[in-house]
Amino acid sequence: MNEEERLRQENEELKQRLHAIEAHVGVPAKLWHPSRITIWSIFLIAIIVFVVAFFAGYIPLHQRTALVEAESGRQESALPRVQVLQVTRSTGQSELQLPGSIQAVTEAPVLARADGYVKRRMVDIGDRVTAGQLLLEIEAPEMEEQIDQAKANVQQTQAALAQAEANYQQGKSDTELAKITAERWSSLSTKGVVSRQENDVYQAQYQSRIANLQSLDKAIAAQRGTLAAGQANVARLQRMQSYLQVKAPFAGVITLRNVDVGALVNTGTTLLFRVAQTDTLRVYLNVPQTNANSVKTGQRADLTVANLPGRHFSGSVARTANSLDPSSRTMLVEVHVPNPDGALFPGMYAQVALSSARIDPPITVPSDALIMQPGGSTVAVVRPDHTVHLQKIEVGRDYGDRLEVMNGLHDGDIIIPNPGDVAREGLKIEPVPLAEKRVH
């Protein structure tokens, strides 16, 4: 039996089994077979469904894909839109803000001018005093004894001077008598009445009286000198006695008190008080070399301090050093600020704004426009043909959000305020004014 006959036999067996099963379950033995018309109808319906699905899905998808690809190609071929800005010159007013240190316009230490102990103290720190007001008393009992002794020496010298003057008068009378006697004996000697020896004796006595009178005159001068020295010593001691009462040199505020009652003080070494005049304060500034020529005497200055927010104090430039410190290249400037209500204290830290007119104000650009390169500072300038050019500039003063350009740009030039990746030499762009961007 070949293979074909074997398969045919198996097929017959399967048909017999199938008929047996259908007879057992009650299913008709004949199966449903669709007609040819039915099969063609189902085939046409399937073709119609496929065509409808094709036109409803694939074609719109293809159109959208083509549109996206076309838009992408157009964007790739279009010029990049870049925000630009036209540069202008800064205002005619120059605003310079610098830190400063507030100090009293007049401040002086008060030291002891006499030795002794503090007897009384009338003021303390923070007290306001007037010129000549008594601040402190020093006790020095030995100074009274020194004054009494000096006065006694003066009286003794006055008595010695009176004695010397009396001796001078006596010597003057004796000299007059000796003069008359010498003249008489000289006349008698000429006539030959007396001997020349006797005449010479009287002449010598007269000369001796003259010398004695001169000596008495010198003694009077010496006593007068001694009297003057004694009187000066008394005046000195009395002046020293006045220093036992320490007085304020000028009107101001006591900023330091260094002694108390009972403390020993020494002349010229013991610091008693420190007095500061605070009705007007002075502020010292260090102005950079680039701004030194713009600061003038009498120029207005506005001062602010951190602990008084919202308050502004007006002052003026009192004087300038008119020279630069070689170590810092800055000029020292002194600003006077009235302080009638005492709101400002010496030692405060302040910010001082100086305003001055500029003859040729420089061009300013945003700080973000600056491009740092190995060759120096540059900005992205947009040429009339809308190409980018990296222009080298010289930067002046830095205000934080903007910079002064001293050289390299002209008024009206177009720059890119925030260049980013477009800062490439020769790149062609489509400029968008900054004002238009802000409107949107």
matplotlib code that plots the C-alpha trace (Angstrom):
import matplotlib.pyplot as plt

x = [0.0, 1.5, 1.3, -1.6, -3.8, -3.0, -4.0, -7.2, -8.1, -7.4, -9.7, -12.5, -12.1, -12.3, -15.5, -17.1, -16.2, -17.6, -20.9, -21.1, -20.6, -23.2, -25.7, -24.9, -25.4, -28.3, -26.5, -27.4, -25.0, -24.8, -22.6, -23.4, -21.5, -21.7, -22.6, -20.3, -22.4, -22.0, -18.3, -17.9, -20.1, -17.9, -14.8, -16.2, -17.2, -13.6, -12.1, -14.4, -13.5, -9.8, -10.1, -12.1, -9.5, -6.7, -8.2, -9.3, -5.9, -2.9, -3.4, -3.9, -1.0, 1.2, 0.0, 0.9, 4.3, 5.0, 3.8, 6.1, 9.1, 8.4, 8.1, 11.3, 13.1, 11.8, 13.0, 16.4, 16.8, 15.3, 17.6, 17.6, 15.6, 17.8, 16.9, 18.9, 19.4, 20.5, 23.2, 22.9, 25.0, 24.4, 22.8, 24.5, 24.6, 27.3, 26.2, 29.1, 28.3, 31.2, 31.5, 32.6, 33.4, 31.6, 33.7, 33.1, 34.0, 35.9, 37.1, 39.6, 40.9, 40.8, 43.9, 45.0, 47.2, 47.8, 48.8, 46.3, 43.2, 39.8, 37.6, 34.3, 33.1, 30.2, 29.6, 29.5, 29.5, 26.6, 26.2, 26.1, 28.3, 28.9, 32.2, 33.8, 31.5, 33.0, 33.7, 35.8, 37.6, 41.1, 42.3, 45.9, 46.5, 50.3, 49.7, 48.3, 51.5, 53.6, 51.6, 52.0, 55.7, 56.1, 54.2, 56.5, 59.5, 58.0, 57.5, 61.1, 62.4, 60.3, 61.9, 65.4, 64.6, 63.5, 66.8, 68.8, 67.0, 67.7, 71.4, 71.4, 70.1, 72.6, 75.4, 74.1, 74.4, 77.9, 78.9, 77.6, 79.6, 82.7, 82.3, 82.1, 85.1, 87.2, 86.4, 87.4, 90.7, 91.4, 90.9, 93.1, 95.8, 95.8, 96.4, 99.2, 97.4, 97.5, 99.7, 99.0, 99.1, 96.2, 94.3, 94.8, 93.4, 90.1, 89.9, 90.3, 87.6, 85.2, 85.9, 85.3, 82.0, 81.0, 81.9, 80.0, 76.9, 77.0, 77.2, 74.2, 72.3, 73.2, 71.9, 68.6, 68.3, 69.1, 66.5, 63.9, 64.7, 64.4, 61.0, 59.8, 60.8, 59.0, 55.9, 55.9, 56.3, 53.3, 51.3, 52.3, 51.2, 48.0, 47.4, 48.2, 45.7, 43.1, 43.8, 42.4, 39.0, 38.8, 36.5, 35.1, 37.2, 34.1, 30.5, 29.9, 29.1, 31.2, 32.1, 34.6, 35.0, 38.2, 38.4, 36.2, 36.3, 39.5, 41.6, 45.2, 45.9, 49.2, 50.0, 49.8, 49.5, 46.1, 43.2, 40.1, 37.4, 37.0, 34.7, 33.2, 31.3, 28.5, 26.3, 28.2, 29.9, 32.5, 32.7, 35.9, 35.7, 38.4, 37.5, 39.0, 41.4, 38.8, 36.4, 38.9, 38.5, 34.7, 34.7, 34.7, 34.5, 30.9, 29.5, 26.3, 26.5, 23.6, 24.3, 22.5, 23.1, 21.9, 20.4, 18.2, 16.4, 14.4, 16.4, 18.7, 21.1, 22.3, 25.8, 28.5, 32.1, 34.2, 37.7, 39.7, 43.3, 44.0, 46.4, 46.2, 47.5, 50.2, 49.3, 45.5, 45.3, 42.5, 41.9, 40.8, 37.6, 35.9, 32.2, 30.4, 26.9, 24.7, 23.4, 21.0, 18.9, 21.9, 20.6, 24.1, 26.9, 30.7, 32.1, 29.1, 29.6, 27.7, 27.1, 27.7, 26.3, 28.1, 26.4, 28.2, 27.5, 29.3, 30.5, 30.8, 28.8, 30.0, 28.0, 26.5, 25.6, 24.0, 26.4, 25.1, 26.3, 30.0, 31.9, 35.2, 37.8, 41.5, 42.1, 40.0, 36.4, 34.1, 30.4, 28.3, 27.6, 25.0, 26.1, 23.7, 23.7, 22.5, 25.8, 27.3, 30.7, 32.6, 33.8, 36.6, 35.8, 37.4, 35.3, 35.0, 32.9, 31.0, 27.5, 26.6, 23.7, 25.4, 28.8, 30.4, 32.2, 35.0, 36.1, 35.0, 31.3, 29.4, 26.1, 23.4, 25.2, 23.1, 24.3, 23.0, 22.2, 22.5, 24.5, 24.8, 25.5, 24.8, 28.0, 29.9, 31.7, 29.9, 26.7, 23.7, 20.6, 17.2, 17.3, 14.3, 14.2, 14.1, 11.1, 9.1, 10.0, 8.8, 5.5, 4.9]
y = [0.0, 3.2, 6.6, 7.9, 5.0, 5.2, 8.8, 8.1, 5.4, 7.7, 10.3, 7.8, 6.9, 10.5, 11.0, 8.0, 9.2, 12.7, 11.3, 9.2, 12.3, 14.3, 11.5, 11.3, 15.1, 15.6, 18.1, 17.9, 15.9, 18.5, 21.7, 25.3, 26.3, 30.1, 30.9, 32.6, 35.8, 35.9, 35.5, 38.3, 40.5, 40.0, 40.6, 43.9, 45.1, 44.4, 46.4, 49.3, 49.3, 49.3, 52.2, 54.3, 53.6, 54.5, 57.9, 58.7, 57.9, 57.5, 60.5, 63.1, 61.6, 61.9, 65.5, 66.5, 64.9, 66.7, 70.0, 69.5, 68.7, 71.8, 74.1, 72.6, 73.2, 76.8, 77.5, 76.0, 78.3, 81.4, 84.0, 83.8, 86.5, 88.3, 91.0, 94.2, 97.6, 101.0, 102.5, 106.1, 108.4, 108.5, 111.5, 114.8, 114.3, 112.1, 110.0, 108.7, 106.8, 106.0, 104.8, 107.2, 107.5, 110.0, 112.1, 115.1, 118.3, 119.2, 116.7, 117.2, 115.2, 117.0, 116.2, 117.3, 120.4, 120.0, 117.2, 116.1, 114.0, 114.3, 116.2, 116.4, 115.3, 117.2, 115.5, 112.0, 110.5, 111.7, 115.0, 118.2, 121.0, 124.6, 126.4, 127.1, 124.9, 123.3, 119.6, 118.5, 119.8, 118.7, 118.9, 119.9, 121.4, 121.7, 124.2, 126.7, 126.5, 127.0, 130.1, 131.5, 130.8, 132.5, 135.5, 135.7, 135.6, 138.5, 140.5, 139.8, 140.8, 144.0, 144.8, 144.2, 146.4, 149.2, 148.8, 148.9, 152.1, 153.7, 152.7, 154.2, 157.5, 157.5, 156.7, 159.4, 162.0, 160.9, 161.1, 164.7, 165.7, 164.0, 165.8, 169.2, 168.4, 167.3, 170.4, 172.7, 170.8, 171.0, 174.8, 175.1, 172.9, 175.1, 178.2, 176.4, 176.6, 172.8, 170.2, 168.0, 164.9, 166.0, 167.0, 163.5, 161.9, 163.8, 163.2, 159.4, 159.5, 161.1, 158.4, 155.8, 157.3, 157.2, 153.5, 152.8, 154.6, 152.5, 149.4, 150.4, 151.1, 147.6, 146.1, 147.9, 146.4, 142.9, 143.3, 144.4, 141.4, 139.1, 140.8, 140.3, 136.6, 136.2, 137.8, 135.6, 132.6, 133.7, 134.2, 130.8, 129.1, 131.0, 129.9, 126.3, 126.7, 127.7, 124.4, 122.6, 123.5, 121.7, 123.5, 122.5, 124.0, 124.3, 123.4, 119.7, 116.2, 114.2, 111.1, 109.7, 109.9, 108.3, 109.1, 109.2, 110.9, 110.1, 109.2, 110.6, 112.7, 113.9, 116.9, 116.3, 112.5, 111.7, 111.8, 113.1, 113.5, 113.6, 116.3, 116.2, 118.9, 117.1, 120.0, 119.6, 116.4, 115.7, 112.6, 111.5, 109.9, 108.3, 109.3, 107.2, 108.8, 108.6, 110.8, 113.1, 116.0, 116.1, 116.7, 120.4, 122.4, 123.4, 120.5, 118.9, 115.6, 113.3, 111.0, 107.8, 105.4, 101.8, 102.2, 105.1, 103.8, 106.4, 109.3, 111.4, 114.0, 116.9, 118.2, 119.8, 119.2, 121.3, 120.7, 118.2, 117.1, 118.1, 115.2, 111.4, 108.8, 106.9, 103.6, 103.7, 106.3, 108.0, 111.6, 112.4, 114.5, 116.0, 116.5, 118.6, 117.5, 119.5, 117.5, 119.7, 116.9, 114.7, 111.8, 111.1, 109.9, 110.1, 106.8, 105.8, 104.2, 106.0, 106.0, 109.4, 110.2, 113.0, 114.6, 116.6, 117.9, 116.2, 118.0, 114.9, 112.0, 108.6, 105.8, 103.2, 99.5, 96.8, 94.7, 91.5, 92.8, 92.5, 89.6, 88.7, 87.4, 86.8, 90.0, 92.2, 93.3, 93.2, 93.7, 92.2, 95.1, 94.6, 96.2, 97.8, 94.5, 92.7, 90.8, 90.5, 92.1, 91.6, 95.2, 95.7, 98.4, 100.3, 99.9, 102.8, 103.0, 99.9, 100.7, 97.0, 96.7, 98.9, 99.9, 103.0, 102.6, 105.1, 104.0, 101.6, 102.6, 105.5, 107.0, 105.2, 101.9, 98.7, 96.0, 92.7, 93.2, 89.5, 87.8, 84.2, 81.8, 84.3, 86.2, 84.9, 87.1, 87.5, 85.7, 87.1, 87.7, 89.3, 92.1, 92.6, 95.9, 95.6, 97.9, 95.6, 92.6, 94.4, 95.3, 91.6]
z = [0.0, -1.1, 0.7, -1.3, -0.6, 3.1, 3.3, 1.4, 3.9, 6.8, 5.2, 4.9, 8.6, 9.7, 7.7, 9.3, 12.7, 11.9, 10.7, 13.9, 16.1, 14.2, 14.5, 18.2, 19.0, 16.5, 14.2, 10.5, 8.6, 5.8, 6.5, 5.3, 2.2, 1.1, -2.5, -4.9, -4.8, -1.0, -1.2, -3.8, -1.7, 1.4, -0.7, -2.1, 1.4, 2.6, -0.3, 0.4, 4.1, 3.2, 0.8, 3.3, 6.0, 3.6, 2.6, 6.2, 7.9, 5.8, 3.5, 6.3, 8.2, 5.1, 4.5, 8.1, 7.8, 4.6, 6.2, 9.2, 7.0, 4.9, 7.9, 9.4, 6.1, 6.0, 9.5, 8.8, 5.8, 7.5, 9.4, 13.2, 14.9, 17.5, 19.9, 19.4, 21.1, 19.9, 22.2, 23.4, 25.6, 29.4, 31.0, 31.5, 35.3, 36.7, 39.7, 41.9, 45.0, 47.5, 51.0, 53.7, 57.4, 59.5, 62.0, 64.2, 62.6, 65.7, 68.3, 71.1, 74.1, 77.4, 79.5, 83.0, 83.3, 87.0, 89.4, 92.0, 92.7, 91.2, 93.6, 91.7, 88.3, 86.7, 83.4, 81.9, 78.4, 76.2, 78.0, 75.9, 77.2, 76.3, 75.8, 79.1, 81.1, 84.2, 83.7, 86.6, 89.7, 90.8, 94.5, 95.0, 98.6, 98.1, 95.3, 97.8, 99.8, 96.7, 95.9, 99.5, 99.3, 96.0, 97.3, 100.3, 98.0, 96.0, 99.2, 100.3, 96.9, 97.1, 100.5, 99.1, 96.1, 98.5, 100.4, 97.2, 96.1, 99.5, 99.3, 95.8, 97.1, 99.9, 97.4, 95.1, 97.9, 98.9, 95.2, 95.0, 98.1, 96.8, 93.5, 95.2, 97.5, 94.5, 92.6, 95.5, 96.1, 92.3, 92.4, 95.4, 93.9, 90.8, 92.9, 94.8, 98.1, 98.7, 97.5, 94.5, 96.7, 98.8, 95.6, 94.1, 97.2, 96.9, 93.2, 93.8, 96.4, 93.9, 91.3, 93.9, 94.8, 91.1, 90.8, 94.0, 92.7, 89.5, 91.6, 93.6, 90.3, 89.1, 92.4, 91.9, 88.4, 89.8, 92.5, 90.0, 87.8, 90.9, 91.7, 88.1, 88.2, 91.6, 90.3, 87.1, 89.4, 91.4, 88.1, 86.9, 90.0, 90.0, 86.4, 87.4, 90.2, 87.6, 85.8, 88.8, 87.3, 84.0, 81.5, 78.1, 75.2, 72.9, 72.8, 72.0, 73.4, 75.9, 73.9, 76.5, 80.3, 81.5, 85.3, 88.3, 91.7, 93.7, 90.7, 90.6, 87.5, 86.2, 84.1, 80.4, 80.6, 82.1, 79.6, 81.4, 78.6, 74.9, 73.5, 70.0, 68.1, 66.3, 65.1, 61.8, 60.8, 58.2, 56.0, 54.3, 50.9, 48.7, 45.1, 42.3, 39.8, 37.0, 38.9, 40.7, 38.2, 38.5, 42.3, 43.1, 46.4, 47.1, 45.1, 46.5, 48.3, 49.5, 52.4, 53.6, 56.4, 56.7, 60.2, 59.1, 56.1, 54.1, 55.4, 53.2, 54.5, 52.4, 52.5, 50.4, 49.5, 51.9, 50.6, 48.5, 48.8, 45.2, 45.0, 44.7, 47.1, 45.2, 46.9, 46.0, 43.2, 45.1, 46.2, 49.7, 49.8, 52.9, 52.9, 55.6, 56.6, 59.0, 61.9, 63.9, 65.4, 66.2, 64.2, 62.8, 65.1, 64.7, 63.5, 61.4, 58.0, 55.2, 51.5, 49.8, 46.4, 44.4, 41.4, 38.8, 35.3, 32.4, 29.3, 27.1, 28.6, 27.6, 25.8, 28.1, 27.3, 29.4, 31.4, 29.7, 26.3, 27.3, 25.8, 27.4, 25.0, 25.2, 23.0, 25.3, 26.0, 23.0, 22.1, 19.3, 16.8, 14.1, 10.8, 8.3, 6.3, 9.4, 10.0, 13.4, 14.1, 17.4, 18.2, 20.7, 23.3, 26.2, 29.3, 31.7, 34.9, 36.0, 37.4, 37.9, 35.4, 32.8, 31.7, 30.3, 26.9, 26.6, 23.1, 20.3, 19.9, 18.5, 19.4, 17.5, 16.9, 17.1, 19.5, 20.8, 24.5, 25.4, 22.5, 23.8, 20.9, 18.1, 19.0, 15.9, 13.5, 10.2, 11.2, 9.3, 11.5, 11.5, 14.1, 16.4, 18.3, 22.0, 22.3, 19.9, 22.1, 25.2, 23.5, 22.9]

ax = plt.figure().add_subplot(projection="3d")
ax.plot(x, y, z, "-o")
ax.set_aspect("equal")
plt.show()
